[in-house]
Amino acid sequence: MIRLSICIATFKRADMIGETLDSIVSQLEDGVEVVVLDGASPDNTADVVAAYTARYPAVRYVREPTNSGIDADFDKAVGRARGAHCWLFSDDDTLVPGAIAAVLAELSTSDPDLVVVDAEVRDRTLDTVFERRRLKFDGRRTYGAADADRMLTDLGDALSFIGCAIVRRSTWLSRARQPYYGSLFVHVGVLFQHGLDRVTALGEPLIRIRIGNAMWTARGFHIWMFLWPDLIWSFPGFADTAKANVVVRHPWRQPQKLLVWRAYGVYGTKEYDERLRPNITWKDKLWMYPIAILPGAATHAVVVALLSARGHAQASSVYQLVEGSRFSNRFSRWIAARGGYGTGRPASHG
C-alpha cells in the first residue's frame, strides 16, 4: 500500500530538480512514491529524471504533451498518484534529512486531512539561511472544523508555499480544482473552499526553500497584489480579521508595497494603467502614478538601503531584490553586500 506520494510538478528545472530528487530518494522507504509530472519542459528535464527512474522504482515520470500551467499540472500529478496522502512538492527546493519519516509518523498517528510543515528560507545555492522558519510557533498544533479562523491565521501565509502541504488524496479529488486554475495557488483553493476536519501543523522546518530563482518575479506585482489577496478574500466561512492576518484586502493601496514593486521593476506605467487607474480615486492617482515613474536604479538602491537598515529580518527581501530586479545595479549590490545579503558569496547567517 502506498501511504505517501510526493507529487512534483516541474517545468524547465533540469538544473535543479536533480538536487531536489537527491534529497528525496535518500529518504525513501516502503510505502512512499515520487511522481514527477513534467509540463512539456523544453530543456533536458526528461534526461535528468530518467537517471532516477532507472535506479529507483518508486520514482515515476510523466511528461505532458503541452504545458497546462502549474495549477493544472499539480492537479494532474495528484490524479496520477497512488498514495493515501500527497505531498505537493516544488521542483527546486529540498527536504531536510528525516523529513519523510516525520511526516509518515504524523500520518500514522492522526490520519489527518492536511499536514502543514515548516520550512527554512535559503539563498539560491542553499548555503545561506535567511529565515529559520515560516510558521510562528514551535511544536505541533491541531485544528478541527470549528477552528477555521485560527487555522487560516496560523497557516495561511505559510501555505503560499505549496511545498509545505501534505493533503489527503481523496479530499483533494472530492473538491473543486478547475475554478482555481490560473490562480497559481490551486492548493490553497482546494484546502480553504470548505472546512477540514483534521489538520496538523508541525512547527519544525522540514524543507529548504531556495529563493532568488523564482520564475514568478516578472509577474510578482500581479500575483502578490491581486491574485493572492483576491484568492484569500474569496473564501466563505472565514472572518475578515482572519483573512487580514494573511494579507490585507488591497495591498496595492500601501505606498511601501508599490515602492518595493517599483524597485523590482515590475510596477510602472503599464501596470498603473492596466491594474490601478480604473479602480482608484484622483487622490490615489496623486501618489500611485509618481511611484510608477520613479527612476528604477535609484529607487532600487534606496529600497535596498532601507530594507538593509532593518537588519536580518529583511535579509531574504534584500537578497531577492538584488537577485531578481531588472533595476539591480552596482550601488545597490554594494549596499546589500555590506549586510551580507548580496549575490555571489553572501555572508553566512546560518
C-alpha positions in Angstrom: 0.0 0.0 0.0 1.3 3.5 -0.9 1.0 5.7 2.1 2.6 8.9 0.7 3.0 10.2 -2.8 5.5 13.1 -3.3 4.0 14.9 -6.2 6.3 17.3 -8.1 5.0 19.4 -11.0 8.0 20.7 -12.9 8.8 22.9 -15.8 12.2 23.8 -17.2 14.2 23.0 -14.0 16.7 20.5 -15.3 19.5 22.3 -13.5 17.8 22.0 -10.1 15.4 19.1 -10.0 18.3 16.6 -9.6 19.2 18.2 -6.2 15.5 18.0 -5.2 15.3 14.4 -6.1 18.6 13.6 -4.3 17.1 14.9 -1.1 14.0 12.7 -1.5 15.4 9.4 -2.7 17.9 9.3 0.1 14.9 9.1 2.5 12.6 6.7 0.5 11.1 3.8 2.4 8.3 1.3 1.8 5.0 2.9 1.1 6.4 6.1 -0.4 6.5 7.0 -4.1 7.6 10.1 -6.1 5.5 11.3 -9.1 7.2 13.8 -11.3 4.8 15.5 -13.8 6.7 17.5 -16.4 4.7 20.2 -18.1 6.5 19.8 -21.5 9.8 21.2 -20.4 11.9 22.4 -23.4 15.2 21.5 -21.6 16.6 18.1 -20.7 14.4 17.5 -17.6 13.4 14.1 -19.0 17.1 13.0 -19.2 17.8 14.2 -15.6 14.8 12.4 -14.2 15.5 9.3 -16.2 18.6 8.7 -14.2 16.4 8.4 -11.1 13.6 6.3 -12.6 16.3 3.8 -13.7 17.6 3.5 -10.2 14.6 3.9 -8.0 11.4 2.0 -8.9 9.4 4.3 -6.6 10.1 7.3 -8.9 7.7 7.7 -11.8 8.0 10.3 -14.5 5.0 11.6 -16.6 5.6 14.0 -19.5 2.7 16.1 -20.7 2.5 16.9 -24.4 1.8 20.6 -23.6 2.2 22.9 -20.7 -1.1 23.4 -18.8 0.2 25.7 -16.1 1.3 25.0 -12.6 -2.2 24.6 -11.1 -3.4 22.1 -13.7 -0.1 20.2 -13.5 -0.2 19.7 -9.8 -3.8 18.6 -10.1 -2.7 16.1 -12.7 0.2 14.9 -10.5 -2.3 14.2 -7.7 -4.5 12.4 -10.2 -1.6 10.1 -11.2 -0.6 9.4 -7.6 -1.5 6.2 -5.7 -0.8 7.3 -2.2 -3.4 7.9 0.5 -1.8 11.3 1.1 0.0 13.6 -1.4 2.9 15.9 -0.6 2.7 18.7 -3.1 6.4 19.4 -3.6 8.3 22.1 -5.6 10.9 21.2 -8.2 13.8 23.3 -6.9 13.6 23.0 -3.1 15.0 20.2 -0.9 13.9 18.1 2.0 15.9 18.1 5.2 17.1 14.7 6.5 14.4 12.8 8.3 11.5 14.8 6.7 9.7 11.9 5.2 9.9 9.8 8.4 8.5 12.8 10.4 5.5 13.1 8.0 4.9 9.3 7.9 4.8 9.3 11.7 2.2 12.1 11.8 0.1 10.3 9.2 0.2 7.1 11.2 -0.7 9.0 14.5 -3.5 11.2 13.4 -4.6 10.3 9.9 -5.2 14.0 9.1 -6.9 15.6 6.1 -3.9 18.0 5.9 -0.4 18.3 7.4 1.4 21.6 7.1 5.1 21.6 7.7 7.5 24.4 8.4 10.4 25.5 6.1 13.5 27.5 6.3 14.4 30.0 3.6 17.8 29.9 2.0 19.7 31.6 -0.9 19.9 30.2 -4.4 22.8 27.9 -3.5 21.1 26.7 -0.3 24.3 27.7 1.6 22.9 30.7 3.5 19.9 30.7 5.8 17.8 33.8 5.7 14.8 32.6 7.6 14.9 29.7 10.0 11.2 29.2 9.9 8.0 30.4 8.4 5.5 29.2 10.9 5.4 31.4 14.0 5.2 28.6 16.6 7.2 25.5 17.8 5.9 22.0 18.2 2.7 20.5 17.0 -0.7 22.2 16.6 -4.0 20.6 15.6 -7.2 22.2 14.2 -10.7 20.9 13.7 -13.7 22.1 11.7 -14.5 24.7 14.4 -11.0 26.2 14.2 -11.2 27.6 10.7 -10.2 31.2 11.6 -7.4 30.1 13.8 -6.1 27.7 11.1 -6.2 30.4 8.4 -4.4 32.9 10.7 -1.7 30.4 11.7 -1.2 28.7 8.4 -2.4 30.9 5.6 0.8 32.8 4.9 3.0 29.6 5.1 0.6 27.9 2.6 1.5 30.4 -0.1 4.4 28.0 -0.5 2.9 24.8 -1.9 5.7 22.5 -0.7 4.5 22.7 2.9 1.2 21.0 2.2 0.5 17.2 2.6 -3.1 16.6 1.8 -5.4 13.5 1.8 -5.7 12.5 -1.8 -9.4 11.7 -1.5 -10.1 15.1 0.0 -8.3 16.8 -3.0 -10.2 14.8 -5.6 -13.5 15.4 -3.9 -13.2 19.2 -4.1 -13.4 21.7 -7.0 -10.0 22.3 -8.6 -10.5 23.8 -12.0 -12.0 27.1 -10.7 -8.6 27.7 -9.2 -6.6 27.1 -12.4 -4.7 30.2 -13.2 -4.6 31.4 -9.5 -1.1 29.9 -9.1 -2.3 28.7 -5.7 -4.7 25.8 -6.6 -3.8 24.0 -3.4 -4.9 26.9 -1.3 -8.2 27.0 -3.2 -8.7 23.3 -2.6 -7.9 23.5 1.1 -9.9 26.5 2.1 -13.0 26.3 -0.1 -14.6 24.2 2.7 -13.6 23.3 6.2 -11.3 20.5 7.1 -12.0 18.1 10.0 -8.4 17.2 10.9 -5.4 19.4 10.3 -2.0 19.1 11.9 0.8 21.7 11.7 4.4 20.8 12.5 6.4 23.7 13.7 9.7 22.1 12.6 11.5 23.0 9.4 11.4 20.0 7.1 12.1 21.9 3.8 14.8 24.2 2.5 13.2 26.8 0.3 15.5 28.1 -2.5 14.9 31.8 -3.2 16.4 34.1 -5.9 15.5 31.9 -8.8 11.7 32.2 -9.0 10.1 32.2 -12.4 7.4 34.4 -10.9 9.3 37.6 -10.4 8.2 39.2 -13.7 4.6 38.7 -12.6 5.2 39.5 -9.0 3.1 42.6 -8.9 0.1 40.9 -10.3 0.5 37.8 -8.2 1.0 39.3 -4.8 -1.0 42.5 -5.1 -4.1 40.9 -6.8 -4.1 37.1 -7.3 -3.1 36.2 -3.8 -5.3 38.6 -1.9 -8.3 38.0 -4.2 -8.0 34.3 -3.5 -7.7 34.6 0.3 -10.6 37.1 0.4 -12.8 34.9 -1.8 -13.2 32.1 0.8 -16.6 31.9 2.6 -16.8 30.9 6.2 -13.8 32.9 7.5 -13.8 36.1 9.4 -12.4 39.2 7.7 -10.0 39.5 10.6 -8.5 36.1 9.9 -8.2 36.9 6.2 -6.5 40.2 7.0 -4.0 38.3 9.2 -2.8 36.6 6.0 -3.0 39.6 3.6 -4.8 42.9 3.6 -7.6 43.1 1.1 -5.9 45.7 -1.2 -2.2 45.6 -0.6 -1.6 47.8 -3.7 -3.1 50.7 -1.6 0.1 50.7 0.6 2.8 53.0 -0.7 5.6 50.9 0.7 4.3 47.9 -1.4 4.3 49.9 -4.6 7.8 51.2 -3.9 9.1 47.7 -3.5 7.5 46.5 -6.7 8.8 49.6 -8.5 12.3 48.6 -7.2 11.7 45.1 -8.6 11.0 46.7 -12.0 7.5 45.1 -12.3 5.4 48.2 -11.4 5.5 51.0 -13.8 3.1 53.0 -16.0 1.9 49.8 -17.8 0.8 48.2 -14.5 -0.6 51.5 -13.3 -2.7 51.9 -16.4 -3.9 48.3 -16.5 -4.3 47.4 -12.8 -4.8 50.6 -10.8 -6.0 53.6 -12.7 -9.5 52.2 -13.5 -10.1 51.5 -9.8 -8.8 54.4 -7.9 -9.7 58.0 -6.9 -8.0 61.1 -8.0 -6.3 61.3 -4.6 -4.8 57.9 -5.1 -3.5 59.0 -8.5 -1.5 61.8 -6.8 0.9 59.2 -5.3 0.4 56.0 -7.2 1.4 57.4 -10.6 4.5 59.2 -9.3 5.7 56.0 -7.8 5.2 54.3 -11.2 7.6 56.8 -12.9 10.3 56.9 -10.3 13.8 56.2 -11.7 14.4 52.5 -11.5 18.0 52.2 -10.5 17.8 55.0 -7.8 14.6 53.5 -6.4 16.2 50.1 -6.2 19.2 51.4 -4.3 17.0 53.4 -1.9 14.7 50.4 -1.2 17.6 48.0 -0.7 19.2 50.5 1.7 16.0 51.0 3.7 15.5 47.2 4.0 19.1 46.5 4.8 18.9 49.0 7.6 16.2 46.9 9.3 18.6 44.1 9.8 18.5 40.4 9.3 14.7 40.2 9.4 14.7 41.7 5.9 17.6 39.7 4.6 15.6 37.5 2.2 13.8 40.5 0.8 17.1 42.3 0.1 18.6 39.2 -1.4 15.6 38.7 -3.8 15.6 42.3 -4.8 19.2 42.2 -5.7 18.9 38.9 -7.5 15.6 39.4 -9.2 15.2 43.0 -10.2 16.0 44.4 -13.7 17.0 47.6 -11.9 19.7 45.9 -9.7 22.9 47.9 -10.1 26.4 48.1 -8.7 25.5 50.6 -6.0 22.5 48.5 -4.7 24.6 45.4 -4.8 27.3 47.1 -2.8 24.7 48.1 -0.2 23.4 44.6 0.0 26.9 43.0 0.2 27.8 45.2 3.2 25.0 43.5 5.1 25.8 40.0 3.7 22.7 39.8 1.6 24.2 40.3 -1.9 25.0 37.9 -4.7 28.0 35.8 -5.3 29.1 34.6 -1.9 26.8 36.2 0.7 28.0 36.1 4.3 26.5 33.1 6.1 23.9 33.7 8.7 23.1 30.1 9.3 
